[in-house]
Amino acid sequence: MFKVPVTFLFDFEHTTDAMRPYIMHEFAANGAKHLVLTDTLISMVMQNPGLSSQLQKEVASFGLTFVDAHAPFGPALDLICPDPALRRVGALRRKLAFNIAVDLGVDTIAVHVGNDSRVLNKSIERSMELIVSALDDALAEAEKLNIVICIENIWFRSNTPERLLEIKAKFPTEYLGFCYDSGHANLMDKGRHYPDSSPRAAWNAVGIAEPPWENQTLEKMLPHIVNCHLHDNDGSSDQHRNIGHGNIDWKHIIGLLKTAPRLKNIQSEVIPLRTGEPIREVCEAFQRLGAL
């Protein structure tokens, strides 16, 4: 079994206020104890602050809690965003997301540094400066609130394990850690076998013909991993499938994750509605993972 909480994501953007509690109940009925405070739920609270107390009541009524969160993300919201006006607003929204998460009992939040293929007029060095500057501002708020920012590996030049380690070296604070994403790591390994894989497109966009394929992402990130997003794929694209519905070596992944010194939670980032995966089967898959 896992020694840390296991949390479950649901794509609540496709549910109504009436349907949302039913979905929560379904997770609880299948053994889940914790749900992810998703970027969608945080954005909904930003639009309707009263929803925060409603969400607290809903999860509590089924014996559930929120443990981890994902900050809203996208070109205008990621740390890499170069536009000065958007950066100012993005910084405020980021801090608001932290406050919303803390009010709902969360102490770790995944944040995207951003994808450099979206800022093609900037060098990678300038992109990293933008990320570091925005993160410096965000960490001041995180420290006040006692929430850990977890920056995530994706499959772009700006969010490789080496780039994340470069960022972490600038911020030794305990309020910055890593979010290991198994699906993204698999793309940067198995994507080499697909001529049109997502990493190839990302690196081609910045003028690099062949991505620097990587099969040691977890090993490199391990000392700083605080939370993680676990889901499966075949290496071609970010499919968010259930465990065992791709080609990830889960015995290897779980064996290493259980040794991560800073790990605070395990997240299922299987996306049920998108993949058509029954909630029961997602919950059962993570029970099996815990037994590895």
NORNORRA-V724681 format. One record per backbone hydrogen bond with DSSP energy under -1.0 kcal/mol. CO is the residue of the C=O (numbers start at 0). NH is the residue of the N-H. Records with the same first field share a line. If there is no record, write none. Layout:
BEGIN
CO = NH ; NH
END
This chain:
BEGIN
4 = 265
6 = 267
7 = 35
9 = 11
10 = 13
11 = 14
15 = 19
18 = 22
19 = 23
20 = 24
21 = 25
22 = 26
23 = 27
24 = 28
26 = 31
27 = 30
32 = 64
33 = 7
34 = 66
35 = 37
36 = 69
37 = 41
38 = 42
39 = 43
40 = 44
41 = 45
42 = 46
43 = 47
47 = 50
48 = 51
49 = 53
50 = 54
51 = 55
52 = 56
53 = 57
54 = 58
55 = 59
56 = 60
58 = 61 ; 63
59 = 62
64 = 34
66 = 106
67 = 36
68 = 109
73 = 76 ; 77
77 = 80
82 = 86
83 = 87
84 = 88
85 = 89
86 = 90
87 = 91
88 = 92
89 = 93
90 = 94
91 = 95
92 = 96
93 = 97
94 = 98
95 = 99
96 = 100
97 = 101
98 = 102
99 = 103
100 = 105
101 = 104
106 = 147
107 = 68
108 = 149
109 = 70
110 = 151
111 = 78
112 = 79
114 = 117
115 = 118
118 = 121
122 = 126
123 = 127
124 = 128
125 = 129
126 = 130
127 = 131
128 = 132
129 = 133
130 = 134
131 = 135
132 = 136
133 = 137
134 = 138
135 = 139
137 = 141
138 = 142
139 = 143
140 = 144
141 = 145 ; 146
147 = 108
148 = 176
149 = 110
150 = 178
155 = 158
158 = 153
159 = 163
160 = 164
161 = 165
162 = 166
163 = 167
164 = 168
166 = 169
167 = 170
172 = 175
174 = 148
176 = 150
177 = 225 ; 226
178 = 152
179 = 228
180 = 184
181 = 185
182 = 186
183 = 187
185 = 189
186 = 190
187 = 213
189 = 192
190 = 193
193 = 196
196 = 200
197 = 201
198 = 202
199 = 203
200 = 204
202 = 207
203 = 206
210 = 212
215 = 219
216 = 220
217 = 221
220 = 223
221 = 224
223 = 177
225 = 263 ; 264
226 = 179
227 = 266
228 = 181
229 = 268
231 = 240
232 = 246
235 = 197
236 = 238
239 = 270
240 = 231
241 = 244
247 = 249
248 = 252
249 = 253
250 = 254
251 = 255
252 = 256
253 = 257
255 = 258
256 = 259
265 = 6
266 = 229
267 = 8
270 = 274
271 = 275 ; 276
277 = 281
278 = 282
279 = 283
280 = 284
281 = 285
282 = 286
283 = 287
284 = 288
285 = 289
288 = 291
END
